Amino acid sequence: MVQEKVRIRRDIETMDAYTPTTSLDVFAERLGIDADKLIKLDANENPFGPSPRVIKALAALPNMHVYPDPESGRLRDLLADYTGVPAEQILCGAGADELIELIMQLFIEPGDVIINTPPTFAMYSFNAPLYHARVCDVYRRADFSIDVAAIGEAVSRYDAKLVFLCSPNNPSGNLISRDDIEALLDLPATIVIDEAYIEFATRESLAPLVMDRPNLILLRTLSKWAGLAGLRIGYGLFPRALMPQLWKIKQPYNVNVAADLAACASLEDVDYLLERVHQLVQQRERLESAFAELPYLSPYPSQANFVLNRVRGMAAGDLRDKLARAGIIVRYYNTARLDDCIRISAGLPAQVDRLLDVLRRLR
């Protein structure tokens, strides 16, 4: 009897897999270096970790055998206080990544187009084919600013429903100007702005605009500023008209009890966490200044908790490998317009000391 071929989707069979970063333990095994001797500066994680209130709350986590609140009611109330946007316009997710998927589920019919602005966060284009969307790439300029006119032309040409933007942008760290945002909001498309790094920026969030603009969605996270990357907790600020539809398609227990509790504890300790954000911004500024003095690095100005560098006089991959052998993990790119770049996250002062010492010794 001839066994039938398993008939998976052909587009998935031929697509490229996303390559994420990995854990300290995996890096330690791969490099032959003890995990406690590694410095991980590749994923924009907060090296301070979470608030002490989170540690205390999780140590006493009750009712793990009971499903979580499907509406994350208390968390949404705290987020309303934090953002100034009513709880009725907030939806929580297992990281902002889940919310990107929900947005595509809500808007995309097979063949619809989304506008992407590379180089940028890879998950927008990664998720699109999973939800049968086509991707139109409108590349950023050499300084990583967006081309508003080209985006408008693409929206018109393809009748695109969604425009995905990251501000501050990952991996370049630059903000999109308020004027550019206002111009984009006049387009006949929904504008999705990922503000994962906004707490590190000099400009405040665009959150107040969500209450006035029916085509603006903001995505936020507690992974970066609150140090909760490992618990996967994010949220979206949505136009009021979209909320009934989102509640229809959201998985009922998508935010686990530990993530919910940790997020609530974080939002009850905002001043403490924002002081740590301030310290990370100081380390980012220190990195920018130090990198500019090295003959083989050209840093781009950043409003996030990382610095993107153009590597000169050596291959960026070789620099990544030299740092790895010294126990320092950074992000290397081999994609269009980034093939000679590395991105380095801001670390603790002692970690930055060690990084700069290694870099200054390299030739």
C-alpha positions as CSV (number, residue, x, y, z in Angstrom):
1,M,0.0,0.0,0.0
2,V,1.4,3.4,-1.0
3,Q,1.5,5.8,1.9
4,E,-0.1,9.2,1.0
5,K,1.9,12.3,1.3
6,V,1.0,14.4,4.3
7,R,-0.7,17.4,2.7
8,I,0.5,20.4,4.6
9,R,0.2,23.9,3.1
10,R,2.6,24.3,0.2
11,D,3.4,27.9,1.0
12,I,4.6,26.9,4.5
13,E,6.6,24.0,3.1
14,T,8.6,26.5,1.0
15,M,8.9,29.4,3.4
16,D,12.0,30.3,5.4
17,A,11.9,29.8,9.2
18,Y,12.4,32.7,11.6
19,T,15.7,32.5,13.5
20,P,15.2,33.7,17.0
21,T,17.9,34.3,19.6
22,T,18.3,31.6,22.3
23,S,18.9,31.2,26.0
24,L,22.0,31.8,28.0
25,D,22.3,28.1,28.7
26,V,22.2,27.2,25.0
27,F,24.9,29.9,24.3
28,A,27.0,28.6,27.1
29,E,26.9,25.0,25.8
30,R,27.6,26.2,22.2
31,L,30.6,28.4,23.2
32,G,32.0,26.2,26.0
33,I,31.7,29.1,28.5
34,D,29.8,29.0,31.8
35,A,26.5,30.8,31.6
36,D,27.3,33.1,34.5
37,K,30.3,34.3,32.6
38,L,28.4,35.3,29.5
39,I,27.1,38.8,28.7
40,K,24.0,38.6,26.6
41,L,23.5,41.8,24.6
42,D,21.7,40.4,21.6
43,A,18.0,40.6,22.3
44,N,17.3,44.0,23.9
45,E,16.4,42.4,27.2
46,N,16.4,44.4,30.4
47,P,19.5,43.2,32.4
48,F,18.2,44.6,35.6
49,G,15.3,42.1,35.5
50,P,11.9,42.7,36.9
51,S,10.8,44.7,39.9
52,P,11.3,43.1,43.3
53,R,7.5,43.3,43.7
54,V,7.3,40.8,40.8
55,I,9.7,38.4,42.5
56,K,7.7,38.6,45.7
57,A,4.3,38.2,43.9
58,L,5.4,35.2,41.9
59,A,6.9,33.5,44.9
60,A,3.4,33.5,46.4
61,L,1.5,32.8,43.2
62,P,-1.9,31.4,44.2
63,N,-4.3,29.2,42.3
64,M,-2.1,27.9,39.5
65,H,-4.7,25.2,39.0
66,V,-7.3,27.7,38.0
67,Y,-7.6,29.3,34.6
68,P,-6.7,33.0,34.4
69,D,-9.2,35.9,34.0
70,P,-9.9,35.7,30.2
71,E,-10.3,39.5,30.1
72,S,-7.2,40.4,32.2
73,G,-9.5,42.9,33.9
74,R,-7.2,44.1,36.7
75,L,-4.3,44.4,34.4
76,R,-6.2,46.4,31.8
77,D,-7.3,48.8,34.6
78,L,-3.7,49.3,35.6
79,L,-2.7,49.8,32.0
80,A,-5.4,52.4,31.6
81,D,-3.9,54.4,34.4
82,Y,-0.4,53.9,32.9
83,T,-1.3,54.9,29.3
84,G,-4.3,57.2,29.7
85,V,-6.3,55.1,27.3
86,P,-9.6,53.6,28.7
87,A,-9.5,49.9,29.7
88,E,-12.3,49.3,27.1
89,Q,-9.7,50.0,24.4
90,I,-7.0,47.8,25.7
91,L,-6.4,44.1,24.8
92,C,-3.6,42.0,26.5
93,G,-1.7,39.3,24.7
94,A,1.1,36.7,25.2
95,G,3.6,39.3,24.0
96,A,3.0,41.9,21.3
97,D,3.7,39.0,18.8
98,E,0.3,37.5,19.5
99,L,-1.4,40.8,18.9
100,I,0.3,41.1,15.5
101,E,-1.3,37.8,14.7
102,L,-4.7,38.9,16.0
103,I,-4.6,42.0,13.9
104,M,-3.9,40.0,10.8
105,Q,-6.7,37.5,11.6
106,L,-9.1,40.4,12.0
107,F,-8.2,42.3,8.8
108,I,-6.7,40.0,6.3
109,E,-8.6,38.0,3.6
110,P,-6.5,35.8,1.3
111,G,-4.5,38.0,-1.1
112,D,-4.7,41.2,0.9
113,V,-1.6,43.3,1.1
114,I,0.2,44.7,4.1
115,I,2.9,47.4,3.9
116,N,6.2,46.6,5.6
117,T,9.1,49.1,6.0
118,P,12.4,47.2,6.2
119,P,14.9,47.1,7.7
120,T,12.5,46.6,10.7
121,F,11.2,44.0,13.1
122,A,10.9,40.7,11.3
123,M,7.6,39.5,12.8
124,Y,5.4,41.6,10.6
125,S,6.6,40.0,7.3
126,F,7.0,36.6,9.0
127,N,3.4,36.5,10.1
128,A,1.9,37.8,6.9
129,P,2.0,34.6,4.8
130,L,0.6,32.6,7.7
131,Y,-2.5,34.6,7.4
132,H,-2.5,34.6,3.6
133,A,-1.4,38.2,3.2
134,R,1.0,39.5,0.6
135,V,3.8,41.8,1.8
136,C,4.8,45.0,0.0
137,D,8.2,46.2,1.2
138,V,8.7,50.0,1.2
139,Y,12.3,50.3,2.2
140,R,13.5,52.9,4.6
141,R,16.0,55.5,3.5
142,A,19.7,55.2,4.3
143,D,19.2,56.9,7.7
144,F,16.3,54.5,8.4
145,S,13.6,57.2,8.1
146,I,10.4,56.1,6.4
147,D,9.3,57.3,3.0
148,V,5.8,58.6,3.6
149,A,5.1,59.3,-0.1
150,A,6.2,55.8,-1.2
151,I,4.1,54.2,1.5
152,G,1.1,56.2,0.3
153,E,1.7,55.2,-3.2
154,A,1.9,51.5,-2.2
155,V,-1.3,51.7,-0.1
156,S,-3.1,53.2,-3.2
157,R,-1.6,50.7,-5.7
158,Y,-2.4,47.6,-3.7
159,D,-5.4,48.8,-1.7
160,A,-3.4,47.8,1.4
161,K,-5.4,47.4,4.6
162,L,-2.5,47.5,7.1
163,V,0.7,49.5,7.4
164,F,3.1,48.1,10.1
165,L,5.7,50.5,11.6
166,C,8.1,50.2,14.5
167,S,8.9,53.4,16.5
168,P,11.5,53.4,17.9
169,N,12.5,51.1,15.0
170,N,14.1,47.8,15.7
171,P,17.0,47.4,14.8
172,S,17.9,51.0,13.9
173,G,16.5,52.7,17.1
174,N,15.1,55.8,15.4
175,L,11.7,57.4,16.0
176,I,9.1,58.2,13.3
177,S,8.3,61.9,13.4
178,R,4.9,63.1,14.6
179,D,4.4,64.8,11.3
180,D,5.0,61.6,9.4
181,I,2.5,59.7,11.6
182,E,-0.1,62.4,11.1
183,A,0.4,62.1,7.3
184,L,0.1,58.3,7.4
185,L,-3.1,58.5,9.4
186,D,-4.8,60.3,6.5
187,L,-4.3,57.2,4.3
188,P,-7.2,54.8,3.7
189,A,-5.5,52.1,5.7
190,T,-5.1,51.1,9.4
191,I,-1.7,52.2,10.8
192,V,-0.2,49.7,13.3
193,I,2.7,51.3,15.3
194,D,4.8,49.1,17.5
195,E,6.0,51.1,20.5
196,A,7.9,48.3,22.2
197,Y,10.8,50.6,23.0
198,I,8.9,53.9,23.6
199,E,9.8,54.0,27.3
200,F,13.5,54.6,26.3
201,A,12.7,57.4,24.0
202,T,12.7,61.2,24.5
203,R,9.2,61.5,23.0
204,E,6.1,60.2,24.8
205,S,3.8,57.5,23.4
206,L,1.3,58.3,20.8
207,A,-1.3,56.7,23.1
208,P,-3.6,59.8,23.2
209,L,-4.1,59.6,19.5
210,V,-5.8,56.2,19.7
211,M,-8.9,57.8,21.3
212,D,-9.3,60.2,18.3
213,R,-8.1,58.2,15.3
214,P,-10.2,55.3,14.1
215,N,-7.4,53.8,12.0
216,L,-4.5,53.8,14.6
217,I,-3.4,50.8,16.6
218,L,-0.5,50.9,19.1
219,L,1.3,47.9,20.3
220,R,3.2,48.0,23.6
221,T,5.0,45.5,25.8
222,L,6.4,44.9,29.3
223,S,9.2,42.8,27.9
224,K,11.7,45.6,27.7
225,W,11.2,48.4,30.2
226,A,9.7,46.1,32.9
227,G,12.0,43.2,32.4
228,L,9.4,40.6,31.7
229,A,10.6,39.2,28.4
230,G,10.5,35.6,29.6
231,L,6.9,35.8,30.7
232,R,5.6,37.1,27.3
233,I,3.2,39.9,28.2
234,G,2.1,42.7,25.8
235,Y,-0.9,44.8,25.1
236,G,-2.5,46.8,22.3
237,L,-4.3,50.1,22.3
238,F,-7.1,49.9,19.8
239,P,-9.9,52.0,18.3
240,R,-13.1,51.4,20.3
241,A,-14.9,50.1,17.2
242,L,-12.5,47.2,16.8
243,M,-12.7,45.9,20.3
244,P,-15.9,43.8,20.0
245,Q,-14.4,42.1,17.0
246,L,-11.1,41.4,18.7
247,W,-12.9,39.8,21.7
248,K,-14.5,37.4,19.3
249,I,-11.2,36.0,18.0
250,K,-8.8,36.2,21.0
251,Q,-8.0,33.0,22.7
252,P,-9.9,33.0,26.0
253,Y,-6.9,32.3,28.3
254,N,-4.1,33.7,26.3
255,V,-2.3,35.5,29.2
256,N,-1.2,33.0,31.8
257,V,-1.6,33.7,35.5
258,A,2.1,34.3,36.2
259,A,2.4,36.9,33.4
260,D,-0.8,38.6,34.5
261,L,0.4,38.8,38.1
262,A,3.9,40.0,37.1
263,A,2.5,42.7,34.9
264,C,0.2,44.0,37.6
265,A,3.0,44.1,40.1
266,S,5.2,45.9,37.6
267,L,2.5,48.6,37.0
268,E,2.3,49.1,40.8
269,D,6.1,49.9,40.8
270,V,6.4,52.2,37.8
271,D,8.7,54.8,39.3
272,Y,11.2,52.1,40.3
273,L,11.2,50.6,36.9
274,L,11.4,53.9,35.0
275,E,14.5,54.8,37.1
276,R,16.1,51.6,35.8
277,V,15.0,52.7,32.3
278,H,16.8,56.0,32.9
279,Q,20.0,54.0,33.9
280,L,19.8,51.9,30.7
281,V,19.4,55.1,28.6
282,Q,22.6,56.4,30.2
283,Q,24.4,53.2,29.3
284,R,23.0,53.4,25.7
285,E,24.4,56.9,25.4
286,R,27.7,55.7,26.8
287,L,27.8,53.0,24.1
288,E,27.0,55.5,21.4
289,S,29.9,57.8,22.4
290,A,32.4,54.9,22.8
291,F,31.4,53.2,19.6
292,A,31.9,56.5,17.7
293,E,35.5,56.6,18.9
294,L,36.3,53.1,17.5
295,P,37.7,53.1,13.9
296,Y,35.7,50.1,12.8
297,L,32.2,51.1,14.2
298,S,29.8,53.7,13.0
299,P,26.8,53.9,15.4
300,Y,23.4,55.1,14.4
301,P,21.6,57.5,16.9
302,S,19.2,55.5,19.0
303,Q,16.0,56.2,21.0
304,A,15.8,52.6,22.2
305,N,17.8,50.4,24.6
306,F,20.3,49.3,21.9
307,V,22.7,50.7,19.3
308,L,23.0,49.6,15.7
309,N,26.5,49.9,14.3
310,R,27.8,49.8,10.7
311,V,31.0,47.7,10.8
312,R,34.0,49.1,8.8
313,G,37.2,47.3,7.8
314,M,36.1,43.8,8.9
315,A,33.2,41.5,8.3
316,A,30.3,42.1,10.8
317,G,30.1,38.3,11.3
318,D,33.7,38.1,12.2
319,L,33.3,40.9,14.8
320,R,30.2,39.0,16.2
321,D,32.4,35.8,16.5
322,K,35.3,37.6,18.2
323,L,32.9,39.0,20.8
324,A,31.3,35.6,21.3
325,R,34.7,34.0,22.0
326,A,35.1,36.7,24.7
327,G,31.8,35.7,26.2
328,I,29.8,38.6,24.8
329,I,26.7,37.9,22.7
330,V,25.5,40.5,20.2
331,R,23.1,40.5,17.2
332,Y,24.6,40.2,13.8
333,Y,22.6,40.8,10.6
334,N,23.1,39.3,7.1
335,T,20.0,40.7,5.5
336,A,19.5,43.4,2.9
337,R,20.9,46.8,4.0
338,L,22.1,45.3,7.3
339,D,24.7,42.8,6.1
340,D,27.5,44.7,7.6
341,C,25.7,45.7,10.9
342,I,25.7,44.5,14.5
343,R,23.2,45.6,17.1
344,I,24.3,45.8,20.8
345,S,21.9,46.1,23.7
346,A,22.6,48.4,26.6
347,G,23.8,46.4,29.6
348,L,24.6,46.9,33.2
349,P,27.5,49.3,33.9
350,A,29.9,46.4,34.6
351,Q,28.8,44.6,31.4
352,V,29.4,47.7,29.4
353,D,32.8,48.1,31.0
354,R,33.7,44.6,29.8
355,L,32.3,45.0,26.3
356,L,34.2,48.3,25.7
357,D,37.4,46.8,27.1
358,V,37.1,43.9,24.6
359,L,36.2,46.2,21.7
360,R,39.1,48.5,22.4
361,R,41.5,45.6,22.2
362,L,40.3,44.3,18.9
363,R,42.1,45.0,15.7
